[in-house]
Every structure is written in C-alpha cells, then in structure tokens.
C-alpha cells in the first residue's frame, strides 16, 4: 500500500482580514517548522496573497475555498482556476457542504469544476458527506457513492491520486458533534472502496475527515487506517490549536 503523507487543512471560511491572516501565519510557522506533513491554509480570496507571500520556503500550501469551472466569462463575483494559479495558489476546496447548502452547488456543477481545477494544475479538495437525515435513514453510503460517482465522472482514473477527498458529515460541522473514530473510519474506508473500483490509484488518494476536529480528538481520528488527514474548521482559526492538530497527525 502506498505511503500517504498526512494532509492537514485549515478551512477559515469567511474569517480573517489580510492583517489577521498574516498574523496567523507568522504565529503558526515556528510551531510547525519541523513537520513533514502537508499543511494547507484555505483562506478567503482577499487573504490569499498575504498567505502565499508568507508560505514560500515553508511546509504551508495555500488553497482557495471555491472557483468557477469556466476560465473567463460573464460570471459576476466568481473567480477562475487561472486567476488562482496566477496568485501561486496550489489547491482549491470544492463542494463544501456550506456551498452545497447555502449556494445550491450541485454535483453536476462539481463534475465540471473538478476537471477544470486539475487542468489548471490545482489540487482539488473535494468534499462529500451526508446529512443527519440521511445517516438516520441508513443512507450514508448511498449519498457518498452518488456524490463521488457524479463529481468525478469526468476525471480519468489515472488522475484520481491528484485529488484529495474530504469526508465531512454535515451533522458534525460546526455543531460540536463529531463522528466517532469508528464512524469516520467506516465512511472513509467506503469512499476508498468506491474509488478503488476506478483503479489502483485509489490507494494513493488522501481522504480527510472534517467535522468538529479539535486538538482533543484529532489523534484518535487521525490514527484510523483510512483517514489521512483533517479538514479543520473552527479550531483552525487559532494557530496554537491548529498546530496541535498538525502535531497529532504523527
């Protein structure tokens, strides 16, 4: 089985001004100077350049939180993959549950966004996950399989290893309720099985858990065999807490 480098991503959502982003990175860097993990900061568009400028020569990679699938056009308020690449951004979060819930982002839209990101040289962090209603109805696997099959429909199997998958149960995001390590492992293992049907590259895909990850629960979650990292929300806003989660990845 391929060795998968731990991948710890801070999803700041709509938080941090340029000055706050700069201060965060300056405080974080000494704490993670020795890490061998991939540490990714998913900053709002306005703060991307501030983070990029400070991450040169460090372990930090920078991700945007969304992008449009088209390279240009009459799409007021949108940002293209090429615009992100010009800023030296390396990755992009796609399909976060908040984008799906509040902005009506569909699996069909993601089926266009994922290959567009890959074509531009961006690493997609594709988010999938079920609602509380779906879990209670024992539909978790059906939801995950539908999302993966649709969102990745236009991606060549050979390119799967270039994508990071984040499993984020909607019922555990910002609620303080966390999937147990067993629940998270079961879902991430299922995701890998779905990907494995597309080819052996699935064993190289890094699968993250996202949903109220904190320093107190990170080590147990990240010790699961099919969980290769975390997509961290609230706890990523504090450099000390986020550094502890990076350390918890081993």
Backbone torsions as a table, in degrees:
resi	resn	phi	psi	omega
1	UNK	NA	134.1	-178.6
2	UNK	-62.8	147.0	174.5
3	UNK	-77.1	127.6	-177.2
4	UNK	-110.1	117.7	179.9
5	UNK	-66.9	128.9	177.9
6	UNK	-55.5	143.9	-173.5
7	UNK	-130.7	109.7	-176.2
8	UNK	-116.3	116.4	-174.3
9	UNK	-116.5	134.9	176.9
10	UNK	-99.7	112.2	177.3
11	UNK	-98.4	100.6	-175.9
12	UNK	-75.4	-15.5	-177.5
13	UNK	55.6	-140.3	-178.2
14	UNK	-94.6	64.7	178.6
15	UNK	-134.3	152.2	171.0
16	UNK	83.4	118.3	169.9
17	UNK	-73.9	176.3	176.8
18	UNK	-58.4	-46.3	-178.5
19	UNK	-64.6	-40.8	179.1
20	UNK	-66.9	-37.6	178.3
21	UNK	-64.7	-43.7	179.3
22	UNK	-62.0	-43.7	179.4
23	UNK	-63.6	-39.1	179.1
24	UNK	-61.0	-50.8	-177.5
25	UNK	-62.5	-41.4	179.1
26	UNK	-62.0	-34.5	178.9
27	UNK	-78.4	-33.2	-176.7
28	UNK	-74.7	-41.3	-170.4
29	UNK	-53.6	-46.6	179.4
30	UNK	-62.0	-27.3	-176.1
31	UNK	-79.4	-21.2	-177.9
32	UNK	-118.4	17.4	-173.4
33	UNK	-57.4	-31.2	-175.5
34	UNK	-96.2	0.2	-174.2
35	UNK	-68.7	147.0	173.9
36	UNK	-106.4	5.3	-178.8
37	UNK	-84.1	164.9	169.0
38	UNK	-85.3	117.6	179.6
39	UNK	-111.7	121.8	-171.4
40	UNK	-123.1	131.1	175.5
41	UNK	-108.8	119.5	179.4
42	UNK	-98.8	93.9	-171.7
43	UNK	-97.7	156.1	171.4
44	UNK	-63.0	158.0	-174.1
45	UNK	-53.6	-41.1	-175.1
46	UNK	-66.6	-23.7	-176.6
47	UNK	-100.7	-0.5	-175.3
48	UNK	-58.7	-48.2	-176.4
49	UNK	-62.9	-39.2	179.7
50	UNK	-61.8	-39.5	179.6
51	UNK	-73.5	-42.1	179.4
52	UNK	-57.8	-46.0	-176.5
53	UNK	-61.5	-30.1	-177.5
54	UNK	-91.4	-12.3	-175.0
55	UNK	-94.0	-6.1	179.8
56	UNK	-59.9	130.9	178.9
57	UNK	77.3	13.0	-179.4
58	UNK	-121.5	-178.0	178.8
59	UNK	-79.8	-7.7	-173.1
60	UNK	-80.6	135.8	167.1
61	UNK	-110.2	159.5	-176.3
62	UNK	-121.4	134.6	179.1
63	UNK	-126.2	146.2	168.5
64	UNK	-86.2	167.8	-176.8
65	UNK	-100.0	-2.7	179.9
66	UNK	-174.9	164.7	172.3
67	UNK	-162.1	161.7	175.3
68	UNK	-92.1	151.4	-177.7
69	UNK	-76.1	-21.9	-179.3
70	UNK	-86.3	152.6	-179.7
71	UNK	-75.2	-28.2	178.1
72	UNK	-166.3	171.6	177.5
73	UNK	143.0	-176.3	-177.1
74	UNK	-85.4	71.8	-177.8
75	UNK	-127.5	75.2	-174.7
76	UNK	-53.4	129.8	176.9
77	UNK	87.6	-2.5	-177.5
78	UNK	-99.1	165.1	-179.6
79	UNK	-132.2	136.5	-177.5
80	UNK	-93.9	164.5	177.2
81	UNK	-60.2	-39.9	-179.0
82	UNK	-63.8	-35.3	177.6
83	UNK	-64.7	-37.7	178.7
84	UNK	-69.6	-43.0	179.6
85	UNK	-61.1	-37.6	179.3
86	UNK	-60.8	-28.2	178.6
87	UNK	-85.6	0.8	-175.7
88	UNK	70.3	27.0	170.9
89	UNK	-75.8	142.0	-173.4
90	UNK	-109.0	-17.5	-174.6
91	UNK	-146.6	171.4	178.8
92	UNK	-152.5	133.9	174.9
93	UNK	-79.1	131.9	179.6
94	UNK	-130.2	134.6	173.2
95	UNK	78.4	21.2	176.9
96	UNK	-56.4	146.5	-174.7
97	UNK	-58.3	-30.3	178.5
98	UNK	-70.5	-33.4	174.0
99	UNK	-66.9	-40.4	179.6
100	UNK	-67.1	-43.6	-173.3
101	UNK	-76.9	-48.0	-172.0
102	UNK	-91.4	-24.1	-175.3
103	UNK	-120.4	14.2	172.5
104	UNK	56.4	34.4	177.0
105	UNK	-71.7	128.2	-174.7
106	UNK	-104.2	163.1	174.7
107	UNK	-62.5	-32.5	179.2
108	UNK	-65.2	-38.5	176.6
109	UNK	-66.1	-39.2	179.7
110	UNK	-67.8	-30.2	177.4
111	UNK	-62.3	-23.5	175.1
112	UNK	-91.8	-34.7	-176.3
113	UNK	-70.5	-41.9	-175.5
114	UNK	-60.3	-52.1	178.4
115	UNK	-65.5	-29.3	177.3
116	UNK	-65.6	-40.0	177.7
117	UNK	-64.5	-46.0	179.7
118	UNK	-60.5	-42.4	-178.2
119	UNK	-63.5	-28.9	-179.8
120	UNK	-86.5	-6.0	-179.2
121	UNK	90.0	13.4	176.2
122	UNK	-91.5	147.1	176.9
123	UNK	-89.6	112.8	178.5
124	UNK	-74.9	135.0	169.4
125	UNK	-107.5	94.3	-173.1
126	UNK	-88.7	122.2	-178.3
127	UNK	-96.5	134.2	175.5
128	UNK	-136.4	155.6	178.9
129	UNK	167.6	159.6	-174.1
130	UNK	-105.2	157.8	175.4
131	UNK	-80.6	169.0	176.6
132	UNK	-61.6	-38.6	179.8
133	UNK	-63.8	-41.5	179.7
134	UNK	-65.8	-41.5	178.7
135	UNK	-64.2	-44.3	-178.9
136	UNK	-64.6	-25.7	178.6
137	UNK	-92.0	10.2	-179.9
138	UNK	60.1	38.2	-178.4
139	UNK	-109.5	12.5	-176.8
140	UNK	-54.7	-51.6	-176.1
141	UNK	-66.1	-37.4	179.1
142	UNK	-63.7	-41.5	179.3
143	UNK	-65.6	-47.1	-178.4
144	UNK	-62.3	-43.2	-179.0
145	UNK	-65.3	-41.1	178.9
146	UNK	-62.2	-46.0	-179.5
147	UNK	-62.2	-47.4	-178.1
148	UNK	-63.9	-45.4	-177.0
149	UNK	-64.5	-40.2	-178.8
150	UNK	-76.4	-47.5	-175.2
151	UNK	-64.0	-30.1	-175.9
152	UNK	-105.2	12.0	-173.5
153	UNK	-58.8	-34.8	-176.0
154	UNK	-97.2	10.1	-179.4
155	UNK	-98.3	129.2	176.4
156	UNK	-64.5	142.8	-179.3
157	UNK	-56.7	-34.2	-179.2
158	UNK	-66.9	-16.7	-177.9
159	UNK	-97.6	-0.3	-176.3
160	UNK	-58.5	-37.3	-176.7
161	UNK	-66.5	-13.2	178.9
162	UNK	-85.8	-2.6	-177.1
163	UNK	-108.9	140.5	172.2
164	UNK	-103.6	133.5	178.0
165	UNK	-107.3	131.8	176.5
166	UNK	-113.8	116.3	174.6
167	UNK	-87.3	116.2	-179.1
168	UNK	-131.4	96.4	175.7
169	UNK	-61.7	122.9	-173.1
170	UNK	-58.4	-32.9	-177.7
171	UNK	-71.1	-7.6	-179.1
172	UNK	-112.9	8.3	-176.5
173	UNK	-95.6	114.6	177.3
174	UNK	69.7	10.3	-177.1
175	UNK	-101.3	-13.5	-173.5
176	UNK	83.1	-10.1	178.1
177	UNK	-91.6	125.9	-176.2
178	UNK	-116.0	140.6	171.4
179	UNK	-61.1	142.2	175.4
180	UNK	-65.6	157.4	176.5
181	UNK	-53.8	-35.6	-180.0
182	UNK	-68.4	-42.1	178.2
183	UNK	-64.9	-43.1	-179.3
184	UNK	-65.0	-43.6	178.6
185	UNK	-62.4	-43.4	-178.7
186	UNK	-60.4	-44.0	-179.5
187	UNK	-68.5	-42.1	-179.4
188	UNK	-67.6	-36.2	176.3
189	UNK	-65.0	-39.0	178.1
190	UNK	-64.4	-42.8	177.2
191	UNK	-57.1	-43.8	-179.8
192	UNK	-65.2	-36.3	177.7
193	UNK	-63.9	-40.8	177.9
194	UNK	-62.5	-44.1	179.0
195	UNK	-66.2	-35.9	-177.8
196	UNK	-61.7	-28.8	176.5
197	UNK	-64.0	-19.2	178.6
198	UNK	-89.8	-9.9	179.8
199	UNK	142.0	168.4	-174.5
200	UNK	-65.3	-18.7	-179.3
201	UNK	-59.9	-17.8	-179.2
202	UNK	-58.2	-30.4	-179.0
203	UNK	-72.2	-11.5	176.7
204	UNK	-99.2	-10.0	-178.9
205	UNK	-72.2	132.3	176.4
206	UNK	-89.7	128.2	-178.3
207	UNK	-114.5	124.6	-177.3
208	UNK	-104.2	156.4	169.0
209	UNK	-107.3	135.9	175.7
210	UNK	-133.6	133.4	179.5
211	UNK	149.1	88.5	179.2
212	UNK	58.1	41.8	174.1
213	UNK	-75.0	131.0	-178.4
214	UNK	-137.1	165.7	176.4
215	UNK	-54.7	-33.5	-175.6
216	UNK	-71.1	-27.1	-177.6
217	UNK	-114.9	-3.2	-173.1
218	UNK	-62.8	-46.0	-174.5
219	UNK	-60.4	-43.0	-178.1
220	UNK	-68.1	-40.8	177.9
221	UNK	-64.7	-44.5	-174.4
222	UNK	-76.4	-9.2	177.7
223	UNK	-84.2	-6.8	-179.2
224	UNK	-71.5	144.1	-170.8
225	UNK	-63.6	-28.7	-178.2
226	UNK	-106.5	9.5	176.3
227	UNK	-105.3	113.1	-171.5
228	UNK	-103.8	5.7	-179.5
229	UNK	166.5	-165.7	-175.3
230	UNK	-143.1	145.2	168.1
231	UNK	-105.7	107.6	-168.1
232	UNK	-102.6	130.0	179.2
233	UNK	-97.0	-100.9	-173.5
234	UNK	-54.1	-40.8	-177.8
235	UNK	-71.0	-11.4	179.2
236	UNK	-84.0	-4.3	-178.6
237	UNK	-82.7	-12.8	178.2
238	UNK	-112.0	122.2	-175.4
239	UNK	-61.7	-33.9	178.8
240	UNK	-66.9	-46.9	-179.7
241	UNK	-64.0	-43.0	-179.0
242	UNK	-65.9	-40.0	177.8
243	UNK	-60.9	-38.2	177.9
244	UNK	-63.3	-37.0	178.4
245	UNK	-68.8	-39.4	175.6
246	UNK	-59.4	-44.7	179.8
247	UNK	-63.9	-34.2	-177.5
248	UNK	-67.6	-16.1	179.4
249	UNK	-75.9	-1.8	175.1
250	UNK	99.9	NA	NA
